[in-house]
Amino acid sequence: MQLPRKLVLAGVILGIIPIALGIVGLVTKQWHQYNSVQYNLFDVKNNTDSDTIDFQLCFKPAKQSAIQGLEIGGVAAIGVGIIATVVLHTLVKNRWLRLLPQILLILGPSAILVGLILFQECVKREGLGWSFILMIAAGISGYIVAVYLAVVTACGNHQYHNRTSATIIVRESVRF
């Protein structure tokens, strides 16, 4: 296996980290806690699980949907970007086409962090939950993976880029 392909494989393994952190951060219920009320990304519940507070008290429905969409879409964009990087790296030899998945790998963590800022704008109390911190870690590690894969895919050389002087035809001019 060539060295650039091994480096891309290492990037895929590193790419599992922000995806795993994002999924765990999305499904757990410790986003924000204040006065024994746990704020989740999808609903707000009391610790007893019998009391359910209306989520629209804090969010307007459009903003709630935007935050949920940004968080879920960000994690999905990282996953699709990693899969597209592997597919394009193995099938395409043009290095410029290999950089196209980087758009997804940059948009994913950006969407996660914008969603976190909008969520924190609503809940202005003290005490970040560990699910919120996991999503911050997913966003930061997503940026690290995007930079790593951009460097690895841009540095790959192929036969097209290493032409020898034997293929260059020199035209001599005749002077009078």
C-alpha positions as CSV (number, residue, x, y, z in Angstrom):
1,M,0.0,0.0,0.0
2,Q,1.3,3.4,-0.9
3,L,2.2,5.9,1.8
4,P,-0.5,8.5,0.9
5,R,-3.1,5.8,1.1
6,K,-1.9,4.7,4.5
7,L,-2.1,8.3,5.6
8,V,-5.7,8.6,4.3
9,L,-6.5,5.4,6.2
10,A,-5.0,7.0,9.4
11,G,-7.2,10.0,8.7
12,V,-10.3,7.8,8.5
13,I,-9.5,6.3,11.8
14,L,-9.0,9.8,13.3
15,G,-12.3,10.8,11.6
16,I,-14.2,8.3,13.7
17,I,-13.4,10.3,16.8
18,P,-15.5,13.4,15.9
19,I,-18.3,11.2,14.6
20,A,-18.4,9.1,17.8
21,L,-18.2,12.2,20.0
22,G,-21.0,13.9,18.0
23,I,-23.3,10.9,18.2
24,V,-22.7,10.4,22.0
25,G,-23.2,14.2,22.5
26,L,-26.5,14.1,20.5
27,V,-28.1,11.1,22.3
28,T,-27.2,12.0,25.9
29,K,-29.3,14.3,28.0
30,Q,-26.8,16.4,29.9
31,W,-26.6,19.5,27.7
32,H,-27.2,22.0,30.4
33,Q,-28.4,21.7,34.0
34,Y,-29.8,24.4,36.2
35,N,-31.9,24.0,39.3
36,S,-32.2,20.2,38.8
37,V,-33.6,20.7,35.3
38,Q,-31.7,19.0,32.5
39,Y,-31.8,20.7,29.2
40,N,-31.5,18.3,26.2
41,L,-31.1,19.2,22.6
42,F,-34.6,17.8,21.8
43,D,-36.6,18.4,24.9
44,V,-36.4,19.6,28.5
45,K,-37.1,17.2,31.3
46,N,-37.0,17.3,35.0
47,N,-34.9,14.8,36.9
48,T,-37.9,12.8,37.9
49,D,-38.8,12.2,34.2
50,S,-42.4,12.6,35.0
51,D,-42.4,16.4,34.6
52,T,-41.9,17.6,31.1
53,I,-41.4,21.2,30.5
54,D,-42.5,22.7,27.2
55,F,-39.5,23.1,25.0
56,Q,-41.1,26.1,23.3
57,L,-40.7,28.1,26.5
58,C,-37.0,28.5,25.7
59,F,-37.0,28.2,21.9
60,K,-39.2,29.2,19.1
61,P,-40.0,26.3,16.8
62,A,-37.9,27.6,13.9
63,K,-34.9,28.2,16.1
64,Q,-35.2,24.8,17.7
65,S,-35.3,23.1,14.4
66,A,-32.4,25.1,13.1
67,I,-30.3,24.1,16.2
68,Q,-31.2,20.4,15.9
69,G,-30.5,20.5,12.1
70,L,-27.2,22.2,12.5
71,E,-26.0,19.6,15.1
72,I,-27.2,16.5,13.3
73,G,-26.2,17.9,9.9
74,G,-22.7,18.7,11.2
75,V,-22.1,15.2,12.4
76,A,-23.5,13.8,9.2
77,A,-21.4,16.1,7.0
78,I,-18.2,14.9,8.8
79,G,-19.2,11.3,8.1
80,V,-20.1,11.9,4.5
81,G,-16.9,14.0,4.0
82,I,-14.7,11.2,5.3
83,I,-16.4,8.6,3.1
84,A,-16.1,10.9,0.1
85,T,-12.4,11.4,0.9
86,V,-11.7,7.7,0.8
87,V,-13.7,7.1,-2.3
88,L,-12.2,10.0,-4.3
89,H,-8.7,9.2,-3.0
90,T,-8.9,5.6,-4.3
91,L,-10.7,6.3,-7.6
92,V,-9.6,9.8,-8.8
93,K,-6.1,10.7,-9.7
94,N,-6.7,14.5,-10.0
95,R,-5.6,16.1,-6.8
96,W,-8.0,19.1,-7.2
97,L,-11.0,16.7,-7.3
98,R,-9.6,15.0,-4.1
99,L,-10.0,18.3,-2.3
100,L,-13.8,18.6,-2.9
101,P,-14.8,16.5,0.2
102,Q,-12.9,19.1,2.3
103,I,-15.9,21.4,1.8
104,L,-18.0,18.9,3.8
105,L,-15.3,18.4,6.3
106,I,-15.1,22.1,7.0
107,L,-18.9,22.7,6.9
108,G,-19.5,19.9,9.4
109,P,-17.6,21.3,12.4
110,S,-18.7,24.8,11.5
111,A,-22.4,23.7,11.6
112,I,-21.8,22.0,15.0
113,L,-20.2,25.1,16.5
114,V,-22.8,27.5,15.2
115,G,-25.5,25.2,16.6
116,L,-23.8,25.2,20.0
117,I,-23.6,29.0,20.0
118,L,-27.3,29.3,19.2
119,F,-28.1,26.7,21.9
120,Q,-26.0,28.6,24.5
121,E,-27.7,31.9,23.5
122,C,-31.0,30.5,24.7
123,V,-29.7,28.9,27.9
124,K,-27.8,31.6,29.6
125,R,-27.5,30.0,33.0
126,E,-24.3,28.6,34.5
127,G,-23.3,25.0,34.1
128,L,-22.5,23.4,30.8
129,G,-23.4,19.7,30.7
130,W,-20.9,17.1,29.5
131,S,-22.9,16.4,26.3
132,F,-22.4,20.1,25.3
133,I,-18.7,19.7,26.0
134,L,-18.6,16.5,23.9
135,M,-20.1,18.4,21.0
136,I,-17.4,21.1,21.4
137,A,-14.8,18.4,21.3
138,A,-16.5,16.9,18.2
139,G,-16.3,20.3,16.5
140,I,-12.6,20.9,17.3
141,S,-11.6,17.4,16.4
142,G,-13.6,17.7,13.2
143,Y,-11.5,20.7,12.2
144,I,-8.3,18.8,13.1
145,V,-9.3,15.9,10.9
146,A,-10.3,18.2,8.0
147,V,-6.9,19.9,8.1
148,Y,-5.1,16.5,8.3
149,L,-7.0,15.1,5.4
150,A,-6.5,18.2,3.3
151,V,-2.7,18.0,3.8
152,V,-2.6,14.3,3.1
153,T,-4.8,14.4,-0.1
154,A,-3.0,17.5,-1.5
155,C,0.4,16.0,-1.1
156,G,-0.2,12.7,-2.9
157,N,1.9,12.4,-6.1
158,H,1.0,10.2,-9.0
159,Q,2.6,9.3,-12.3
160,Y,0.9,12.4,-13.9
161,H,2.8,14.7,-11.7
162,N,6.3,13.1,-11.9
163,R,7.0,13.2,-15.6
164,T,10.6,12.6,-16.6
165,S,12.6,14.7,-19.1
166,A,12.2,11.9,-21.6
167,T,8.6,12.9,-22.3
168,I,9.5,16.5,-22.9
169,I,10.0,17.3,-26.6
170,V,12.4,20.2,-27.3
171,R,11.9,22.2,-30.4
172,E,15.0,23.7,-31.8
173,S,14.8,26.8,-33.9
174,V,16.8,27.4,-37.0
175,R,18.7,30.7,-37.1
176,F,19.8,32.3,-40.4
